[in-house]
């Protein structure tokens, strides 16, 4: 068991609201921030830039992604299924 791993802080970003879930999708960061799902791009190894978002209405408790698709689980509405389109960046509601 190797314990010589080191972590390095790359960016520090303030958001308005609690971050309840994070995941990744094709090199982008998915964050559930309050009642919104925001897709961030990590640019020039120094900044996080929001490229797309969707307002889900309730706090997302979990995010799971596969390829260009992701699900958001919450307490009230159960699961929602979304797709992320890279060009132009936008989130599509599937179900």
N, C-alpha and C positions, 0 to 999 in steps of 0.2 A: 504494500500500500504506500504510494508516494504522496508525500505531503508538502512537496516543494513548489506547489502552484501559487502564483501571485495574481491578485486582481488589480486592475488599474481603472480608475474612474476616467471615462472619456468625455462625458458631458453631464452637466447638472442643469435641469430644466424645471421651472416652477409651472404648475398647472393649477387651475381653479377648480377644486373639487377633489374628492378622494379617488385614487387610482386603485381599482378593485381587482383588475385582471390585466395581464400582459401576455403577449405571444408574438410570433413572427410570421410573416408571409412573404415569400420571394424577396428577402432582403429588406423588407419594411417592418416596422414595429407597430403592432396593434396594441392600443391601450384603451381600456374601459375607464373613462374619466367621468365620474358622476353618471348622468343619464346619456352620455355620448360615447360613441366609439370613434376614436381618432386614429388614423393611419399616419405614422411619422416616417420621414426619410432621413437617414443619417448622412449628412452632406459634408464633404471635405474633412472628415474625422474631427469635427468640432461643433457642429450644431444639429439639433433635431428640428426639422421643419414639418409641420402638418400639411399633408398633401390631399387628404380626403377625410370626410367624417360622415357619420350618420347619427341622427338623434333617435334613440330607442325608447325614450320616455321613462324607463326605470333603470336602476343601477344594474349593470352587468356583473354577474358573479364569477363567470368563467368564460374563457375564450379558447376555442380549439380550431386549428387551421390545417387544411390539406390542400396542397397546390394553390389555386387562386380562390378557394372557398374557405369560409370560416363560419363557425356557429358561435352564438352568444347565448349563454344560459343566465337566467335571472330567477328571482323568487316568484314574481307575479305571473309572467306570461310564458314561462317554461323556456323553450328554445326558439331561436330565430336563425335562419340560414341566409347568409350573404355571400356575394361574390365581389372580388376586388379587381377592377380593370386598371391596368397600368397606364395605358395611353388612350385618351387623357385620364388622369387618375380620378376614379370615382368608385363609390361603393354602391352596389346594386342589391336591392332587397329581393330575395328569391322566395322565401316563405316565412 
